[in-house]
Amino acid sequence: MIKKIFFTKLLIIYLLFTSIGFSGNFNYYDEGKALFDKKRFDQSKFLFEKDIVFNPKNERSYLYLAKISNQNENEQNEELNLNNVLILNPKNDEAIYMLILLKIKQYDYDQAKQLIKKFDLVCKYFCSKKTEIKEKFSKLTPGDAKDNN
């Protein structure tokens, strides 16, 4: 009986330390961001993807994956990652801003117009970009641009 209790305690302690050891060393987002800032996009992409495996609700990793896709001119992945950010946080103004620029680039008038309205409601950090967006949107639709102002 004493051996059974001893081995149970030993097993619990072992599992506790191994789980702490595995979870404590994973700071993939910060490492990925540091590599992204150094413009090492392929390496940072790998780390952001690893971060998402361990923390699927980290909107910041999805946002940086979208930025990497933008750098690589992969519009499909950029849009997918931006939509993931907006699923996790519908008020992320940077993701909305990036998605507006993507929709303008794709000449998607209706989506861009809806996103601009949403951006006007939720902007916190990117409010200074409103005029830039409206200028680009007006170039997309010269006749209808006055309706948005």
VENQUIPE-V884521 format. One record per residue. RES is the residue in three letters. PHI is phi in whole degrees, 0 to 359 (NA if undefined). PSI is psi as a letter, one per 30 degrees, with the letter a starting at -180 (none if undefined). Layout:
res=RES phi=PHI psi=PSI
res=RES phi=PHI psi=PSI
This chain:
res=MET phi=NA psi=e
res=ILE phi=294 psi=e
res=LYS phi=296 psi=e
res=LYS phi=295 psi=e
res=ILE phi=294 psi=e
res=PHE phi=299 psi=e
res=PHE phi=294 psi=e
res=THR phi=295 psi=e
res=LYS phi=297 psi=e
res=LEU phi=297 psi=e
res=LEU phi=295 psi=e
res=ILE phi=297 psi=e
res=ILE phi=296 psi=e
res=TYR phi=299 psi=e
res=LEU phi=297 psi=e
res=LEU phi=298 psi=e
res=PHE phi=291 psi=e
res=THR phi=290 psi=e
res=SER phi=291 psi=e
res=ILE phi=294 psi=e
res=GLY phi=297 psi=e
res=PHE phi=287 psi=e
res=SER phi=280 psi=f
res=GLY phi=286 psi=f
res=ASN phi=268 psi=g
res=PHE phi=260 psi=j
res=ASN phi=231 psi=h
res=TYR phi=293 psi=e
res=TYR phi=298 psi=e
res=ASP phi=297 psi=e
res=GLU phi=294 psi=e
res=GLY phi=296 psi=e
res=LYS phi=294 psi=e
res=ALA phi=298 psi=e
res=LEU phi=291 psi=e
res=PHE phi=298 psi=e
res=ASP phi=297 psi=f
res=LYS phi=271 psi=g
res=LYS phi=64 psi=h
res=ARG phi=259 psi=i
res=PHE phi=291 psi=e
res=ASP phi=295 psi=e
res=GLN phi=291 psi=e
res=SER phi=290 psi=e
res=LYS phi=301 psi=e
res=PHE phi=301 psi=e
res=LEU phi=290 psi=e
res=PHE phi=294 psi=e
res=GLU phi=295 psi=e
res=LYS phi=296 psi=e
res=ASP phi=299 psi=e
res=ILE phi=294 psi=e
res=VAL phi=298 psi=e
res=PHE phi=273 psi=f
res=ASN phi=219 psi=i
res=PRO phi=295 psi=f
res=LYS phi=259 psi=g
res=ASN phi=275 psi=j
res=GLU phi=298 psi=f
res=ARG phi=294 psi=e
res=SER phi=294 psi=e
res=TYR phi=297 psi=e
res=LEU phi=296 psi=e
res=TYR phi=290 psi=e
res=LEU phi=296 psi=e
res=ALA phi=294 psi=e
res=LYS phi=295 psi=e
res=ILE phi=294 psi=e
res=SER phi=298 psi=e
res=ASN phi=296 psi=e
res=GLN phi=297 psi=e
res=ASN phi=273 psi=g
res=GLU phi=55 psi=h
res=ASN phi=253 psi=i
res=GLU phi=296 psi=e
res=GLN phi=296 psi=e
res=ASN phi=291 psi=e
res=GLU phi=300 psi=e
res=GLU phi=296 psi=e
res=LEU phi=300 psi=e
res=ASN phi=291 psi=e
res=LEU phi=294 psi=e
res=ASN phi=295 psi=e
res=ASN phi=296 psi=e
res=VAL phi=299 psi=e
res=LEU phi=288 psi=f
res=ILE phi=291 psi=e
res=LEU phi=285 psi=e
res=ASN phi=213 psi=j
res=PRO phi=297 psi=f
res=LYS phi=257 psi=g
res=ASN phi=286 psi=j
res=ASP phi=290 psi=f
res=GLU phi=293 psi=e
res=ALA phi=294 psi=e
res=ILE phi=297 psi=e
res=TYR phi=302 psi=e
res=MET phi=295 psi=e
res=LEU phi=291 psi=e
res=ILE phi=299 psi=e
res=LEU phi=300 psi=e
res=LEU phi=295 psi=e
res=LYS phi=293 psi=e
res=ILE phi=295 psi=e
res=LYS phi=297 psi=e
res=GLN phi=273 psi=g
res=TYR phi=60 psi=h
res=ASP phi=265 psi=i
res=TYR phi=302 psi=e
res=ASP phi=296 psi=e
res=GLN phi=295 psi=e
res=ALA phi=299 psi=e
res=LYS phi=297 psi=e
res=GLN phi=296 psi=e
res=LEU phi=292 psi=e
res=ILE phi=296 psi=e
res=LYS phi=298 psi=e
res=LYS phi=295 psi=e
res=PHE phi=298 psi=e
res=ASP phi=300 psi=e
res=LEU phi=280 psi=e
res=VAL phi=250 psi=f
res=CYS phi=298 psi=k
res=LYS phi=235 psi=e
res=TYR phi=262 psi=f
res=PHE phi=248 psi=g
res=CYS phi=299 psi=f
res=SER phi=293 psi=f
res=LYS phi=272 psi=f
res=LYS phi=302 psi=e
res=THR phi=293 psi=e
res=GLU phi=299 psi=e
res=ILE phi=296 psi=e
res=LYS phi=295 psi=e
res=GLU phi=294 psi=e
res=LYS phi=295 psi=e
res=PHE phi=294 psi=e
res=SER phi=293 psi=e
res=LYS phi=289 psi=f
res=LEU phi=288 psi=e
res=THR phi=225 psi=i
res=PRO phi=300 psi=e
res=GLY phi=280 psi=e
res=ASP phi=264 psi=f
res=ALA phi=296 psi=e
res=LYS phi=291 psi=f
res=ASP phi=291 psi=f
res=ASN phi=273 psi=f
res=ASN phi=273 psi=none
